[in-house]
């Protein structure tokens, strides 16, 4: 498994994508709640981020971009069950 910093640098991951990846990475394969991911995304926003509807839309677009950036790295982020969160998934052999 690559180191987080190496993966972020080599794949050009920054901004909200880096926030999501960092939060899920800390989960070590265990589900991370959407609320915790939102907190990571908007940690620097004094207002806590946009409305919940806009947060979900932004999160979904950002997660799609992040998984495209991670394509071929052996690392991805997947949904875990209904409303249970997201977790880091590793592909062996890549």
C-alpha positions in Angstrom: 0.0 0.0 0.0 1.4 3.4 -0.9 1.9 6.0 1.8 -0.8 8.7 1.9 1.6 11.6 1.2 3.1 9.7 -1.8 -0.3 8.9 -3.2 -1.6 12.5 -2.8 1.5 13.9 -4.5 1.8 11.4 -7.3 -1.9 11.6 -8.2 -2.2 15.4 -7.9 -4.9 15.1 -5.2 -5.7 18.3 -3.4 -8.5 20.4 -1.9 -11.7 18.6 -1.0 -10.5 15.3 -2.6 -7.4 15.3 -0.3 -9.7 16.0 2.7 -12.0 13.0 1.9 -9.0 10.7 1.2 -7.3 11.7 4.5 -10.4 11.1 6.5 -11.1 7.7 5.0 -7.4 6.8 5.2 -7.5 7.4 9.0 -10.4 4.9 9.2 -8.0 2.1 8.3 -10.6 0.2 6.2 -13.4 0.7 8.7 -16.5 2.7 7.7 -16.3 6.5 8.1 -19.6 8.3 8.4 -20.7 10.9 5.9 -20.9 13.4 8.7 -17.2 12.9 9.6 -16.3 13.3 5.9 -18.3 16.5 5.7 -16.4 17.7 8.8 -13.1 16.9 7.1 -14.2 18.7 3.9 -15.3 21.9 5.7 -12.9 21.9 8.6 -11.6 25.3 7.6 -15.0 26.9 6.9 -16.1 29.1 9.8 -19.7 28.5 8.9 -19.3 24.7 8.7 -19.9 24.5 5.0 -22.9 24.9 2.7 -26.4 23.6 3.2 -26.8 19.8 3.8 -28.2 19.4 0.2 -25.3 21.2 -1.3 -22.8 19.3 0.9 -24.2 16.0 -0.4 -24.0 17.1 -4.0 -20.5 18.5 -3.6 -19.4 15.3 -1.8 -20.7 13.0 -4.5 -19.0 15.0 -7.3 -15.8 15.2 -5.3 -15.8 11.4 -4.5 -16.3 10.6 -8.2 -13.3 12.9 -9.1 -11.2 11.4 -6.3 -11.9 7.8 -7.5 -10.9 8.8 -11.0 -7.7 10.3 -9.7 -7.0 7.0 -7.8 -7.8 4.8 -10.7 -5.0 2.3 -11.3 -3.4 3.0 -7.9 -4.9 0.0 -6.1 -6.8 2.4 -3.8 -10.4 3.4 -4.0 -13.2 4.6 -1.7 -16.4 2.7 -1.6 -19.8 3.0 0.0 -20.5 0.6 2.9 -24.1 -0.5 3.2 -27.0 1.9 3.4 -26.0 5.0 5.3 -23.1 3.3 7.0 -20.4 5.5 5.4 -17.4 5.0 3.2 -14.2 3.1 3.5 -10.8 2.7 1.9 -10.6 -0.3 -0.4 -7.3 -1.8 -1.5 -6.8 -4.0 -4.6 -4.1 -6.5 -4.2 -1.5 -6.9 -6.9 -1.6 -3.3 -8.2 
